[in-house]
């Protein structure tokens, strides 16, 4: 009797799931058309990626520094003469 009651409950619980509307489908579009659409989208994605890469390469070429001088952002913090700084640290360690 319990088995029959459990089967009836499972049947009753599945009715709301059957009453839900079916998911929308692409009626009228053949598989070939879907494949063509997918290929177009993929080609557009590849084109956009290639354009992005070209723009990145152009930016890299244009942003290279024109001069070959080295820039020292910490230059104003350090001593003007690096030899003096090395001598000072050696004299402290010798004591």
Residue pairs with C-beta under 8 A, 6 or more apart in sequence:
26 34
72 78
78 85
79 85
